[in-house]
Structure formats: C-alpha cells, structure tokens
Amino acid sequence: MDVAFLTDAPRVAGSEVWLLEVLPLLAGHGVRPTVFLPQRDTLGELARRLGEAGVAAQGYTAPSELPERTRAFDLRVLQAWDPATYRDVLPHLTAPRLVITHDQLDYHYPPPLRGLYREIYRRTKARPMAAAEGLVTVSAWGGAFLREQMGLRDVGVVTNGVDPLRFRPARGAERAELRAGFGFGRFTVLVPGRFAPEKNQLAALRAARHAPELDFVFVGDQDSGLGAATRALRRLLGLGNVRFLARRWDMPELYRASDALLQPTLAENQSLVTLEAMASGLPVVSTPIPAQRELIADGVTGLLVPPQGPLLAAALRALATHPERARGIGLAAREHVLGHHTLNHTAAAVAGVLRGAVAGGASAGFGRPGQWGNRTAAGT
C-alpha cells in the first residue's frame, strides 16, 4: 500500500517529528510511505533523516503541484500548518484523502482571545478539513473538542507514542558524563519548545527569576520575535541562571542530563515533548490544561501548576529539595508511557487507520459512524 504524506511545514515541530518517528515503522505493516514537503533549508535535515530511516522524501516548490504528483498513490494523508492548504489543495487531491491534525486546537488565553481563536479556527481550518473522507487527531480530548466545539462528527483518535529505548533514564555513569558535556552543574530545568506565545516561555523566564538557585536551559528555534524578546528580557533582568540553545537533535541526551522539565504551555494537542520527558524518567512540571491532564496525573506522574512564575518556581524548588520524590515521579511517568504511549503501538494503530481508509475511502464511507472514523485507537 503506497501512501503519500503531505506537509506544508515551514520548519520542524512536533508534527514533523511524528512523521520521522512513526513512518519508518509502517513498512512492517505493509505501508510504503512517501513524504512530500516544501523545499526549504529549515527542512533539509528532516528530509535527510527520513531518507536514512528508509522513508522517501520528495520536495515541492508550490502546493499546487501536489494533486498531480500524488494522484497514483493509494491514499493521500495531509497534515497542514497553513489554512490555505486545506482550502486550496485538499479539495483537488484524489480520494481517498485523510487529514491528520496535530493542531493545538484550543488556546487558553483570556476569554475574549480564546473565543476569537476558536472562531477563526472553525472558519479557516475545521470547515475546510471536512472535505476529506477521514479526519484523525492525536488525543482523546482533541477528538472530543473537534466533535463538540467544531461540529465535526466523525473524528478518529490515534494517540501519540515515543520510543522508550531511545527516550530512557540514564544508566550508570552516563548521566554524570552527559552533564559534564553539557556544562550542567546545579539542578537543571529543561525548557524545550519553539518560541511562540502559546508555549509561554515568558512564564518560564519568570520562574527562573524566582528560583535563582536553579539553572534553566531553553531549547528550540529562536528566530521569532518572541525568541529575540525572551533573550533580551533575560539580559535586562540579569538572569545568570538562564541559557539558550537552538533546535537540537540530541534531545534524548538532554533529557537524561536534566533534573526536571518545565512546560508552562497554554496550548497542546498531545505533546511529544511531554511524552519524551516522561519516558526518560524526568519529572514534568506543566499546566493543568486538558491536553496535559490527559497525560499527567498531578502529584503522581508529574506536577500540574498554574503558569505563574512564583508557583512554577515553588514546584521546581520542591523537586530540587526532595530528590527521592522527584525520582519517584519520574519513574511513575515512565511506567505510564510504557503502558499507554509506546511508538510501536502508535505505528500499528496508524497502519490500521490507513488500511481502513484505503478499503472504504473511495466511497467516502470510512469516516462515517460505525467505521474507524469515530473510534478511538489508543497508542498503547
């Protein structure tokens, strides 16, 4: 079964990491994936790594090329950043067509902004998505949101998974060696994520100001205005306990070298960063939004704290001063991932969805009630 995966991503983020992690495993399920991605310098490393993993990657210069170039495939799977891709490209793709959305869906901003974002999303993405024969998202709460808030009846769910062999706790002397290599000395808090308002790095910076005895390491693309503003604010506040790293491909090692992960996010669907850290045995401090509550049991597999600097600092300080509790939370988090969010099971669930799409999609039946489209396929 030949399946075309289409992305319009301007850079590598969680949905592109998902492609890199899941697609190489589909061959074991009889699926031959090909990724079509924009010809951009920011995606060159992703294309190279896909090729190394045995997944064909083809570049395109204009989205209008995609209908003709993907016509011969058994199925076209679209995951788009730009609403225009759903509006202008999706209707012209040959059926069957499947949308997999990793969109964060709901932004927990103050009420007027939150309502405005929902209405914009409904008009620019949710409605155009309905042109596809099937729609899948990556969390149970996200599926419910699309059905109940966006009016999309038939939404499948395949939860995210990570490789627990790649994302694992450090062994023996490995941790000390990694910490020395990264220059970590004191209790080190990892803050990963592209710099965007919903990732809320400013709250993490405020936490660093309230916890000068802890070190904070920010990792992710910093080419946005918010990235520049965050670095400038760090200089203005004189925060010597804050470091900035660019996007990294050695995240497993960074997780193993760190002491905690801080994610004061205001919007997620199902965060790969959270799952990677949990699989690595790292205690996660995050916000009590629905996406994070789906993954983290507060006080058991992580800490859910309102995104206010003093509160975040207090939670991190508690982990630093009670290392046994921090270790217990990290181990419980890993057990949760092993039981519910492994990459192999996610790949098997994705393959099942793709087979169902090809079997029933030509007649637009595979997203109707009673078919896979309204079923939850957990990545467990």
N, C-alpha and C positions, 0 to 999 in steps of 0.2 A: 504494500500500500504506500503510494507516494503522496506525501503531504507537504504543501507549501506553507511556511510560517512567515507572515508579513509583518514587519515592524517599520514605523517611521521615526524611531527614537533618535533624538539629536545627540544623545550621549548614553553611557552605560549607567543604568539604575537597576532597581530590583527586578523589573520585568525582563531586562536583558540578562541578568544573572540567572533568572529562572530558565531562559532558553538555553544558556550554556550548561546548566546543571541537569536539566530534565531531558533535553533532546538526545544527547548521546546514549541514554538508556533505552530509547524507544526501539532501537534496532533489535533488541532482544524480544520485542513484542511484535515483530513483523512490520514495523513502520520505518520508512525511509524518509527522514525529514530533510528539507532544504529551506534555509533561511534567506529571505530577501530583505536586505537592509540598505539604508542610504549610504552612498559613497562619501563618508566623512572621515576626517583624521581622527575624530574622537571615538570612532567605532572600529578603527583598524585593528587594535589589539583584540577586540572581541571577535572579529572575523577570523583572525589568525588562530585564536584559541578554539573556536568552533571547528576549524579545519583540522587542527591537531587532535580533536576529540572525535573525528570521523564524520562530522556534520558538514554538508556542503553549504557554503555561504556565497551568495551572489549579490553584488552591489547594483544599485539602480540610481539614476540621476533625477528622475521625476516619477512621482507616484502614478502618473497616468500610464506608465509602462506596464504596471503590474497586471491588469486584466489579461492582456495578451500573453505575457511571459508565464503566467501561472495557469493558463487555460487547460493544459494537458494533465495537470495533477488530479488525483482522486478527490482531494479536499483542499480548501484554502482556509487557513486559520489566521485571523487578523487580530493583532493587539496594537492599538494606536495610542499615541500621545495627543495628536492634533485632531480636534473635532472635524476638521475639513477632510481628513482621511475617511472617516465614517460617512460623511456626507457625499463626497465626490468620487471615492474609489469603491467602497463596499457595494453600492448598487450595480456596478459594472463587472464585478467578479463573477465568474461562472459558479453556479450552485453545484454542490452544497458548499455553504460558507458558514464558518463558525467564528464567533468573537470570543476571545478570552480576555477579560478585563481584569487588570491589576490595579485599576484606578483606586485612589484613596476614598472616593465616593462622598464622604461627609467630613467637612472641616469644622472643628469645634472652636470656631471663632465666636465673638459676641453675637447675640441673636440676629441683629439686622444683617450682618455679613454672612452668617451661616445660612439664613434663609435665601439671601441673594445668590449665594453659590449654588444651593440646591436647585434653584430655578434655572440658572444658567446651565448647570449640568443636565437637567431634564431636557432642555431645548436643544443643546448643542451636541450631546453625546447619547443620552438614553434613547431618545426618539430615533435617531439615525441607526443605532445598534439594532433596532427591531427589524431592519431589513434582512438581517442574517437569519438563516434557518435554525441556528442554535446560539445560545449565549451561556457562557460559563464564567464564574468568578472563583476566588481562591479562599473564601472564608464563609462560614455559616451566617455570620451577621451581615456580610456583604450581600449574600444571596437574598436574605430577608429584606434588606434595605432596598435592593433593586425591585423586588416584588411589591413591597408595601409603600415605599415612598416614590418610586419612579414609575409604577404601574406596568412593569414588565412581568408578565405572568409566569413564563417558563424559564427559570434560571437554574442551571446546574451548578454544582459546587464540587471542586476538587481542591482540597486544602494543600497548602504548601508543605514541602518536606526538605530536609537537609541531609547531607551525608554524615552520619555520626562517626565514621572513621576519619574523615578529613577534619571535621569540627569536633574536637575531643579535648579533655583536660590534658595538661602537660604531664609527662612521665619523668620520674626520677630527677636528674639534674637538668632536664630540658628547660624548665621554667627559669631557673637562675641564668642559664646561658642566653635565653631569649631576652630576659630583662636587661642583661648587661649589653646585649647587642642593640637594643632599642634605647638604652640610656634611662631605663626606668629605675628609680631608687625607692621613693616613698610609695604609699598606697596610691595606685594609679587608676584613674577613671577614664574609660574609653568612651568617646562621644562620636560615633560614626554617622554618616549621612550627608547627602548633598545639601548645600546651604540654600534653604528655602524657608519661607515664613512658617509653613506648617511643621517643619522639623524642629523649629523653636530653639535653635542654638543659643539665642539670647538668654533664655531661661537657664541653660547650662552654664553660660558665662556668669550669670548672677549667682548660681550655685557655687561656682569657683571662687567668687568674691567672698562668699560667706564661709568657705571652707579652705582657708589659705594653707592648712596643714596637709591638704590632699593635692595631688597633681592631676590635671585634666588634659587629655590628648584628643584633639578634634581630628577626625579623618574624613575626607571626602572632597569632591570638587568644590573649589573656592572661587570660581571665575565669575560668580554672580555678584550683583551689587551688595547683597546681604553678606556674602563672604568677605568682601572688602570692608564693609561696615563693622562686621564682627571683629576682624583683625585690628581695625582702627580703634574700636572700643577697648579691646584688650590692652593696647598701648596706652590709651588715655587713662585707664584705670590702674595701670602699672601692675598687671597680674602676672607675676613671675612664675606662677604655678600652672600656666596655660601654654600648651604647644599646639601648633597646627601642622598636620601632614596633608599632603594631597591625596587623590584617589590612590588606593593601594590594592595590589593583587595578592598580598600576603596576609589577608585578614585572619586566617586560622592561627597564624603565629602571634598576631597582635592580640587576639582573644586569649590565647594561652598565657601571654605575658602580663596581661592586665589583671586588676583585682576586682573590678566591677564595671558594668556597662550602664551608662546614663542615656536615656532616650525620652526626653520631655516632649514627645510628639503630640501634635494636635490633629493628626490625620494619618490613618493607616488603613490598608485592607487586611492583609496578613503579612506581617513584617518578616522578611528573611533575616534581617539583622537580629531581631529578637530571637528567632529560632536558632540561628548560628551561635549566638552567645550562650543560649540555654544549653545547646548540645555540647558546648565547650566547657560546661560546668561553671559558667560565670554568672554571679548574681546580677539580675537586671533590675534597675530602678526605672520605672516608666510611669505613664499617666493612666488614669482609670477610664479611658475611652473604650467603647465596645470592642474594638479590634484587639486591644491589649488584654482586656478582661477575658476574651476568648482563649488566650494563650497562657495567661499568668494567674495563678491562684495567689491572691495577696497574702504575704507572710509565709507562704509555703514554697512556691516556685519562683518567687520574685517579690518585689515591692511596688505597689501602685500608689503614687503620691501626686497630689495636685501640682501642676507645673509652676510652682512659686519658688524662687531662689532659696529662701531660708528653709523651706520644707524639704526640698531636694537635698540641700546640704546636710540637714539633720539625718535624713535616711542614709546617705552615703557615710556620714560620720559614724552612725550606728554599726554599719557593716565593718568599717575600719577598726572599731574598738571591740568588736565581737567576732573575731575571725572564725570561730567554730560555727557560729550561726550563719555567717556568710558562706562557709563551705557547705553546710547542710542545705542551704537554699540552692546553691549551685548544683549539688548532686541530685536534689529532687527535680530541678529543672531539666537536667539531662535525662533522667528517667522518664519524665513526661514526653520529651521528644522521642525517645526510643519507643515508647508505647503508642504514640499518636502522629508523629510527623517525620517519618523517615523518607528519604528521597526515593528509594526503590518502590515503596508502596505508592507514592505520588505518581511516579512514572507509569506504574501498572494501571492506576486509575485513569490517567490521561490517555493511555493507549486504548482503554475500554471506551472512553468517550469518543475518541477518533473513529474507532470501528463502528460504533453506533451511528455516528454522523454519516459515514460513507454508506452504511447499509440502508439508512432510511432518509437521508438528507435530500436526495434528488426530488422527492415529492414534498419537501418541507415538513415532513412528519416527525423528524427526530427531536424537535423542540416542543412537541405538543404534550399535554397531560397524559401520563401513563407511560411515556417514553423516558429516556435517560435525562431529558432536559429539565425535569422537575425533581430529580433525585439527587441526594447528597452523596457524593463519592469521597469519603474521607481519606486523607493521605496517611493511612495507618496500616 
